[in-house]
Amino acid sequence: MQIILIQDVDNLGGKNELVNVKNGYARNYLIPKKLAVEASPSNLKQLEEKLKVQKKKEDKMLAEINQVISKLQESALKLGAKTGTSGKIFGSVTSLQIARAIREQKGYEIDRKKISIADEVKELGQYKAVIDFGNGKSTEVEFEVVAE
């Protein structure tokens, strides 16, 4: 029996996926628990429409992500930090500080959890951070730590 999954089901498939299962499994478990619906012609049309809408949203989101990536790669961010006499920073630069700098200098709100710094930033100089947007999209952002 062909069914359309409404939710992700372990060892079977993901949401909005068309799968074949045994009749009893579909009628006694998946359909009553609202995990799936029968693959009737009307339900298949609804599935096609959902997939079209989802595709349009993903394309729009990817276009926005590409625009943000190009804007972030235009120039390096400048981060101010308090330093001692030897040029070492008090503490270190964190992803939260990079997120704030992006918001202030570039105008984009990026979650600090998506920003990762390769090595600890304890001194003044040029560094790189990686921002992961999901969907396989990520970019390297250069930032410079300067004394305040």
C-alpha positions as CSV (number, residue, x, y, z in Angstrom):
1,M,0.0,0.0,0.0
2,Q,1.3,3.4,-0.9
3,I,1.1,6.2,1.8
4,I,2.3,9.7,2.2
5,L,4.1,10.4,5.5
6,I,2.9,13.4,7.4
7,Q,5.7,13.2,9.9
8,D,9.2,11.7,10.1
9,V,9.0,8.0,10.9
10,D,12.1,6.1,12.0
11,N,13.3,3.3,9.7
12,L,10.6,4.4,7.1
13,G,11.1,7.9,5.8
14,G,10.8,11.6,6.2
15,K,7.9,14.1,6.1
16,N,6.1,14.4,2.7
17,E,7.7,11.2,1.4
18,L,5.8,8.6,-0.7
19,V,6.5,5.1,0.6
20,N,5.2,1.5,0.2
21,V,4.2,-0.4,3.4
22,K,2.1,-3.4,4.2
23,N,-1.6,-2.8,4.5
24,G,-1.9,-3.7,8.2
25,Y,1.0,-1.4,9.2
26,A,-0.6,1.5,7.4
27,R,-4.2,0.9,8.5
28,N,-3.6,-0.2,12.1
29,Y,-0.7,2.1,13.1
30,L,0.4,4.9,10.7
31,I,-3.0,6.3,9.6
32,P,-4.7,6.1,13.1
33,K,-1.7,7.8,14.8
34,K,-1.8,10.6,12.1
35,L,1.7,9.7,10.9
36,A,0.6,9.1,7.3
37,V,-2.3,9.4,4.9
38,E,-3.4,7.1,2.0
39,A,-1.8,8.0,-1.3
40,S,-5.1,8.8,-3.1
41,P,-5.0,11.0,-6.2
42,S,-6.2,14.1,-4.3
43,N,-3.6,13.6,-1.6
44,L,-0.9,13.2,-4.2
45,K,-2.0,16.5,-5.8
46,Q,-1.8,18.1,-2.3
47,L,1.7,16.6,-1.9
48,E,2.8,18.1,-5.2
49,E,1.6,21.5,-4.2
50,K,3.3,21.3,-0.8
51,L,6.6,20.3,-2.5
52,K,6.3,23.2,-5.0
53,V,5.7,25.7,-2.2
54,Q,8.5,24.3,-0.2
55,K,10.9,24.4,-3.2
56,K,10.0,28.1,-3.8
57,K,10.7,28.9,-0.1
58,E,14.0,27.1,-0.2
59,D,15.0,28.9,-3.4
60,K,14.1,32.3,-1.9
61,M,16.0,31.4,1.3
62,L,19.1,30.3,-0.7
63,A,19.1,33.6,-2.6
64,E,19.0,35.5,0.7
65,I,21.8,33.4,2.1
66,N,23.9,34.0,-1.0
67,Q,23.3,37.8,-0.7
68,V,24.4,37.7,3.0
69,I,27.5,35.6,2.2
70,S,28.6,38.1,-0.5
71,K,28.0,41.1,1.8
72,L,30.0,39.4,4.6
73,Q,32.9,38.6,2.3
74,E,33.2,42.2,1.0
75,S,35.5,43.4,3.8
76,A,36.9,42.3,7.1
77,L,35.1,43.0,10.4
78,K,36.9,45.1,13.0
79,L,36.6,44.0,16.7
80,G,37.9,46.1,19.5
81,A,39.4,44.5,22.5
82,K,41.1,45.6,25.7
83,T,44.8,44.8,25.6
84,G,47.8,44.8,28.0
85,T,51.1,46.4,27.2
86,S,52.4,43.4,25.4
87,G,49.5,43.3,22.8
88,K,47.7,40.3,24.5
89,I,44.0,40.5,24.9
90,F,42.3,40.4,28.3
91,G,40.2,37.2,27.8
92,S,39.5,36.1,24.3
93,V,37.2,36.9,21.4
94,T,34.0,34.9,21.3
95,S,31.4,34.1,18.7
96,L,29.0,36.4,20.6
97,Q,31.4,39.4,19.9
98,I,31.6,38.4,16.2
99,A,27.8,38.2,16.0
100,R,27.5,41.7,17.5
101,A,30.1,43.0,15.1
102,I,28.3,41.6,12.1
103,R,25.0,43.1,13.4
104,E,26.6,46.6,13.9
105,Q,28.9,46.7,10.8
106,K,27.0,44.7,8.2
107,G,23.4,44.9,9.4
108,Y,22.6,41.2,9.6
109,E,21.4,39.2,12.6
110,I,23.3,35.9,12.8
111,D,22.9,33.5,15.6
112,R,26.2,33.1,17.6
113,K,25.7,29.3,17.6
114,K,26.3,29.2,13.9
115,I,29.7,30.9,14.2
116,S,32.8,28.9,14.9
117,I,36.3,30.2,15.4
118,A,39.1,27.8,14.4
119,D,41.6,28.8,17.0
120,E,41.5,30.9,20.2
121,V,41.9,34.6,19.7
122,K,44.2,35.8,22.4
123,E,46.2,38.4,20.6
124,L,45.7,41.3,18.1
125,G,45.7,40.5,14.4
126,Q,43.8,38.9,11.5
127,Y,41.6,35.8,12.1
128,K,39.0,33.8,10.3
129,A,35.6,32.4,11.6
130,V,33.2,30.1,9.8
131,I,29.5,30.7,9.6
132,D,27.3,27.7,8.9
133,F,23.9,28.6,7.4
134,G,22.7,25.0,7.1
135,N,21.7,23.4,3.8
136,G,25.4,22.9,3.1
137,K,26.0,26.6,2.9
138,S,28.8,28.1,4.9
139,T,31.3,30.9,4.5
140,E,34.5,32.1,6.0
141,V,34.5,35.6,7.5
142,E,37.7,37.5,8.2
143,F,37.9,39.7,11.2
144,E,40.6,41.9,12.7
145,V,41.1,42.3,16.4
146,V,42.3,45.9,17.2
147,A,43.2,47.6,20.5
148,E,40.5,49.8,22.0
